[in-house]
Amino acid sequence: MKALIFAAGKGTRLKPFTDQHPKALASVNGIPLLERNINYLKGFGIKDFVINIHHFGNQIVEFLNKNNNFGCNIEISDETDELLETGGGLIFARRFLDHGEDFLIMNADILTDINIDALVEYHKNIKDFATLAVSDRDSSRKLLFNDDMVLRGWLNVQSGEQRLAEFNKGFKALAFSGVHCINPAIFEKIKRTGKFSVMEEYLDLMQTEHIHGFVHDSILIDVGRPESVIEAEKHFK
């Protein structure tokens, strides 16, 4: 299985580090996030990667070259000309991923110990084109699922704004974990082009398609702010 790691973002919440570096090279206990996540996925047998780059992307390429790609096959999806967000980045990387096999997507600034094997098995059993790892944790935005763990909506916890595929019948509100398992069939379903969030596309597709959530209770830290680096260092040595 291939994994696409989103490493292109500007990481504005991690300033001042990201004034001179990509967020994917921010360190937790001296080990850059990108290195941690490559080795984490290698632990589940994944050795083929696509990494998208934009903000100080040359530093990521140099880092990978210096470390011999950590013994993996790594292809670079170069968004230097325009940062395309998650949806646009996925479409831009299509040539690396649209080969009939399921693939994994992970945000570079997420640290977790989710059981990837369990996620992939769940995804293959339900035969959807997209399975989203979710958990019951604090988040300003939640995804809403029915009893069969099919995506039916989105909630802004602070404002109360909702986007629903149907009337909210006591849906489970769970936070997206930045990890998803995808079938290449998604490339024929996505309607947007250019720069867009893949979550916006999921919220459109939930009207007509089944997108399942995979619930986990694993550690998950969004290493997007300096204080979250401190929290991550307690869990990831």
C-alpha positions as CSV (number, residue, x, y, z in Angstrom):
1,M,0.0,0.0,0.0
2,K,1.1,3.5,-0.8
3,A,0.7,6.5,1.6
4,L,0.3,10.1,0.7
5,I,1.7,12.4,3.4
6,F,0.4,16.0,3.2
7,A,3.5,18.1,4.0
8,A,2.9,21.2,1.8
9,G,1.1,23.5,4.3
10,K,2.5,26.8,5.6
11,G,2.1,25.8,9.3
12,T,1.3,29.4,10.3
13,R,0.3,28.2,13.8
14,L,3.9,27.0,14.4
15,K,5.6,30.3,13.8
16,P,8.3,31.4,14.3
17,F,9.7,27.9,13.3
18,T,7.8,27.9,10.0
19,D,9.1,31.4,9.1
20,Q,12.2,29.5,7.9
21,H,11.2,25.8,7.7
22,P,8.4,23.5,6.6
23,K,6.1,22.3,9.5
24,A,6.8,18.7,8.5
25,L,10.4,19.2,9.8
26,A,9.3,20.5,13.2
27,S,10.8,18.2,15.9
28,V,9.3,16.3,18.8
29,N,12.0,15.1,21.1
30,G,14.6,15.8,18.5
31,I,12.9,13.8,15.7
32,P,11.2,15.6,12.8
33,L,7.5,14.9,12.3
34,L,8.0,13.6,8.8
35,E,10.6,11.1,9.9
36,R,8.4,10.0,12.8
37,N,5.4,9.4,10.4
38,I,7.5,7.6,7.7
39,N,8.8,5.2,10.4
40,Y,5.4,4.8,12.0
41,L,3.9,3.8,8.7
42,K,6.9,1.6,7.9
43,G,6.0,-0.3,11.0
44,F,2.8,-1.4,9.2
45,G,4.7,-2.5,6.1
46,I,4.2,0.7,4.1
47,K,7.3,1.6,2.1
48,D,5.9,3.5,-0.8
49,F,5.2,7.1,-0.2
50,V,4.0,10.2,-2.0
51,I,4.9,13.5,-0.2
52,N,3.4,16.8,-1.4
53,I,5.6,19.9,-0.8
54,H,5.2,23.7,-1.1
55,H,6.4,25.8,1.8
56,F,10.2,25.4,2.0
57,G,9.7,22.2,0.0
58,N,13.4,22.1,-1.0
59,Q,14.2,21.5,2.7
60,I,12.0,18.4,2.7
61,V,13.7,17.0,-0.5
62,E,17.2,17.7,1.0
63,F,16.1,16.0,4.3
64,L,14.9,12.9,2.5
65,N,18.0,12.7,0.3
66,K,20.3,13.1,3.3
67,N,18.5,10.1,5.0
68,N,18.4,8.0,1.9
69,N,14.5,8.2,1.9
70,F,14.6,6.2,5.1
71,G,14.9,3.0,3.0
72,C,11.6,3.7,1.2
73,N,10.5,4.5,-2.3
74,I,9.4,8.2,-2.1
75,E,7.8,10.3,-4.9
76,I,7.5,14.0,-4.6
77,S,4.3,15.8,-5.6
78,D,5.7,19.3,-6.1
79,E,3.1,22.1,-5.5
80,T,5.8,24.9,-5.5
81,D,3.8,26.9,-8.0
82,E,0.5,26.9,-6.0
83,L,-0.5,25.5,-2.6
84,L,-3.6,23.4,-3.4
85,E,-4.9,22.3,0.1
86,T,-5.8,18.7,0.8
87,G,-8.3,18.2,-2.0
88,G,-6.4,19.9,-4.7
89,G,-3.2,18.2,-3.4
90,L,-4.9,14.8,-3.7
91,I,-5.9,15.5,-7.3
92,F,-2.5,16.9,-8.2
93,A,-0.9,13.6,-6.9
94,R,-3.3,11.4,-8.8
95,R,-0.6,10.2,-11.3
96,F,1.2,8.6,-8.3
97,L,-1.9,7.0,-6.7
98,D,-4.5,6.1,-9.4
99,H,-3.3,2.5,-10.0
100,G,-6.3,0.4,-8.7
101,E,-4.9,-0.1,-5.2
102,D,-6.2,1.4,-2.0
103,F,-3.9,4.0,-0.4
104,L,-3.5,5.8,2.9
105,I,-3.5,9.6,3.4
106,M,-2.0,11.2,6.5
107,N,-1.3,14.8,7.6
108,A,2.4,15.3,8.3
109,D,1.6,17.3,11.5
110,I,-0.4,14.5,13.1
111,L,1.2,12.1,15.6
112,T,-0.7,9.0,16.5
113,D,-0.5,5.3,17.3
114,I,-3.7,4.3,15.5
115,N,-3.6,0.7,14.4
116,I,-3.2,1.2,10.6
117,D,-3.8,-2.5,10.0
118,A,-7.2,-2.4,11.7
119,L,-8.1,0.8,9.7
120,V,-7.2,-0.8,6.4
121,E,-9.0,-4.1,7.2
122,Y,-12.1,-2.2,8.2
123,H,-11.9,-0.1,5.0
124,K,-11.5,-3.2,2.8
125,N,-14.4,-5.0,4.5
126,I,-16.9,-2.2,3.9
127,K,-15.6,-1.6,0.4
128,D,-16.2,2.1,0.5
129,F,-14.1,4.6,-1.5
130,A,-13.2,6.5,1.7
131,T,-12.8,5.6,5.3
132,L,-12.0,8.3,7.8
133,A,-10.3,7.7,11.2
134,V,-12.2,9.5,13.9
135,S,-12.2,9.6,17.7
136,D,-14.1,11.1,20.6
137,R,-11.8,14.0,21.5
138,D,-12.0,17.7,21.9
139,S,-12.2,19.6,18.6
140,S,-13.9,22.7,17.4
141,R,-15.3,20.8,14.4
142,K,-16.9,17.4,14.5
143,L,-18.1,14.9,11.9
144,L,-21.6,13.4,12.4
145,F,-22.2,9.7,11.9
146,N,-25.3,7.5,12.1
147,D,-25.5,4.2,14.0
148,D,-23.8,2.4,11.0
149,M,-20.9,4.9,11.2
150,V,-21.9,6.4,7.8
151,L,-21.0,10.1,7.5
152,R,-24.2,12.3,7.7
153,G,-23.0,15.7,8.7
154,W,-20.6,18.2,10.1
155,L,-20.8,20.4,13.2
156,N,-19.0,23.6,14.2
157,V,-19.0,23.1,18.0
158,Q,-18.5,26.8,18.8
159,S,-21.1,28.3,16.5
160,G,-23.5,25.4,16.3
161,E,-23.5,25.6,12.5
162,Q,-24.3,22.2,10.9
163,R,-24.2,20.7,7.5
164,L,-26.4,17.6,7.3
165,A,-27.3,15.0,4.7
166,E,-30.6,14.3,6.7
167,F,-32.3,15.4,9.9
168,N,-30.0,14.9,12.9
169,K,-31.4,11.8,14.6
170,G,-28.9,11.8,17.5
171,F,-25.8,11.4,15.3
172,K,-22.5,10.6,16.9
173,A,-20.2,13.7,16.9
174,L,-16.5,12.6,16.4
175,A,-13.3,14.4,15.5
176,F,-11.5,13.6,12.3
177,S,-8.0,12.3,12.9
178,G,-6.2,13.4,9.7
179,V,-5.8,9.8,8.6
180,H,-8.0,8.2,5.8
181,C,-7.9,5.1,3.7
182,I,-8.9,5.7,0.1
183,N,-9.8,3.8,-3.0
184,P,-8.8,5.4,-6.3
185,A,-12.5,5.4,-7.3
186,I,-12.5,8.7,-5.5
187,F,-10.8,10.4,-8.4
188,E,-13.9,9.9,-10.6
189,K,-16.2,11.2,-7.8
190,I,-14.5,14.5,-6.9
191,K,-16.0,17.4,-8.8
192,R,-13.9,20.3,-7.6
193,T,-10.7,21.4,-9.3
194,G,-7.9,23.7,-8.3
195,K,-7.5,24.6,-4.6
196,F,-9.9,23.0,-2.2
197,S,-10.3,21.0,1.0
198,V,-11.0,17.3,0.6
199,M,-13.4,17.6,3.6
200,E,-15.6,19.9,1.5
201,E,-15.8,17.2,-1.1
202,Y,-16.6,14.5,1.5
203,L,-19.5,16.7,2.8
204,D,-20.9,17.0,-0.7
205,L,-20.4,13.3,-1.5
206,M,-22.1,12.2,1.8
207,Q,-25.4,13.2,0.1
208,T,-25.2,10.4,-2.4
209,E,-22.3,8.1,-1.2
210,H,-21.4,6.0,1.8
211,I,-18.3,7.3,3.6
212,H,-17.6,5.4,6.8
213,G,-15.8,6.4,10.0
214,F,-13.3,4.1,11.7
215,V,-13.5,4.8,15.5
216,H,-10.3,4.5,17.5
217,D,-9.3,5.5,21.0
218,S,-5.6,5.9,20.2
219,I,-3.3,8.8,21.1
220,L,-3.6,11.5,18.6
221,I,-2.0,14.9,18.7
222,D,-2.3,17.7,16.1
223,V,1.2,19.1,16.4
224,G,0.1,22.5,14.9
225,R,1.0,24.8,17.8
226,P,4.1,25.2,20.0
227,E,2.1,24.1,23.1
228,S,1.1,20.9,21.2
229,V,4.7,20.1,20.6
230,I,5.2,20.0,24.4
231,E,2.1,17.8,24.8
232,A,3.4,15.4,22.0
233,E,6.8,15.1,23.7
234,K,5.1,13.5,26.7
235,H,3.7,10.7,24.5
236,F,6.2,10.3,21.7
237,K,9.8,9.7,22.9
